[in-house]
Amino acid sequence: MKTLTITTNVEELHPSELSEEQKTLADHAVRATYRSYSPYSHFSVGAAVQLADGTIVSGSNQENVAFPSGLCAERTALFYANSRYPDQPVSRLCIAARDDKGRLTDSPISPCGSCRQALLETELRYKNPIEIVLVGANSSYIIHSIHDLLPLCFDSF
Ligand code: THU
């Protein structure tokens, strides 16, 4: 038996250190939180997707009284981008969230497992790594590919 050690690379930085392009996308993600429909969790998530041609698409979490019928912000934005602009690779995705007091979370939130799998599919589909920017009020994380968030991923059969 041997142990495999899997390394994940995440850059942590202060939100003020983001590049201008990343700040613009973060701004779209924060604005999208205000369009969240989250009467059950009171947790408003926004995601903004930047495409290869610079187009920005955003989305927010949309909940349902039958809980599994709702959708996370990341997949709302990603699926809209993929369906509206199927020929444009996705270059970057930014996520932000506000808590039940309406405040931007101090630490960044991370995409759920299903959203990670959807991000993986988009990377594979366009053969293009997606930079993931997670934004909180006090810190931000940058991940250069979904592979860093989804080790030992299921990507073929
Ligand atoms: N949610 C997202 O939209 N994205 C995430 O990365 C984590 C969770 C949503 C789902 C649900 O509407 C609410 O946040 C609470 O889980």
Boltz pocket constraint, residues with backbone or C-beta under 6 A from the ligand:
constraints:
  - pocket:
      binder: B
      contacts: [[A, 37], [A, 38], [A, 41], [A, 43], [A, 45], [A, 60], [A, 61], [A, 62], [A, 63], [A, 70], [A, 71], [A, 72], [A, 73], [A, 74], [A, 109], [A, 110], [A, 111], [A, 112], [A, 115]]
      max_distance: 6.0
